[in-house]
Amino acid sequence: MMKLDSTQAFLREDIESYQKEVSRIHKMIHEKSGEGNDRLGWVDWAETYDKEEFDRMIRIAEKLKDKTDCVVVCGIGGSYLGARAAIEMIQGLYPDNDKEVVFVGNTFSSTYISQVLNHIKDKNVVLNVISKSGTTTETALAFRLLKQFMERKYGKEECRERILATTDKAKGTLKALADKEGYETFVIPDDIGGRYSVMTPVGLLPMALMGIDINEVMNGFKAAYIDLKTDDLRQNDAYRYAVARRILQNQGYNVEMFVTYEPQLQCLGEWFKQLMGESEGKHGKGVLPDSATFSTDLHSLGQFIQQGNKILFETLLKVEKPTLDAIVPSDPENTDTMNYLAGKKLDWINKMAMKGTLAAHVETGGVPNLVIDMPDMSAFSFGYQCYWFFKATAMTCYMLDINPFDQPGVEVYKKNMFRLLGKPE
Ligand code: PA5
């Protein structure tokens, strides 16, 4: 399903020479014996997930289907990026769908939230608020505004059907509020941290509400779980990728640019940045994850990559099959001189841009490129790549002796902000 090609990465060490270390860490991950072991619930989640809750999500999405033309998802970080990455990857940015999705709770921007409230005022809204703690300020504030909007529009009774809360199973302010108001609730498991939670109701419920077949997503996740059970570096490409990152950092590359050629994968890049950045960026260590969508960003970042400071390597996610394709029409006047491409498929042109760029960056620019092949942007592939990157992230962090599952540094800005906001102790 997903294959790594490291032949254009100028690796100075053999990936397989890391086998012993990888086997040790693999054991640690599966036996849950490493640092952060109370956050390894995602490892066997393909088997252990709550089937009753999974079916309940499908039933509720089905029930709300005809009452909804706008799904508002309220959350931030791990309670936001996965759902957005999934919906955009699987459905595209302008899907032929009778529903739109709007994301809130991910910013303090007054303009953004005001415009959202105005945008949804005449729509049939279902609201999914997602927060493990319930106290995340961006999310809690947006939810306060949205809750008021919903209650004015539908009344408290109907809000019981239209507001869904995804949160801790027992504790936290959101759980208390949801119970008090009588909202349907879904659980964020204790042993799965935010950025590893997209295959729980955190990601699956928004997907289901948007009409995505979450069985297919879970099937992809399960397939990767089976494929990546081995510690053998000749067979486990997620681990090969993890090792390649470490080798490249040892060679002095401290920035990884996650590259795709599909705008519908832009948010997957954001999700990837959180997964890698928040997991690895500790104790003065880690590779800075960045992302770019080509060819768009070749017209902005391309110059730097080609000829600038050699601080980065690229990880190219190469998708075999586009969701849709189109053919370049012929024009008898040919004023734009594009007739040489008439009759060609747009995806073929995109692939030629990719091929030409890869050669330019690798051969002329000397920029190492790791290439990951993915067959398509289906629900199955989304689920598959989630597990693939989870495993790669855990491996690459443990290789640095870093706990992949905490994020102590995030608290620093919050402390300052709360002081400035006058938050009571
Ligand atoms: O990865 C994480 O843990 C964070 O990004 C959290 O998901 C994010 O801060 C949101 O937290 P919460 O779900 O408690 O609102």
Boltz pocket constraint, residues with backbone or C-beta under 6 A from the ligand:
constraints:
  - pocket:
      binder: B
      contacts: [[A, 76], [A, 77], [A, 78], [A, 79], [A, 130], [A, 131], [A, 132], [A, 133], [A, 134], [A, 135], [A, 136], [A, 139], [A, 193], [A, 194], [A, 195], [A, 196], [A, 278], [A, 407]]
      max_distance: 6.0
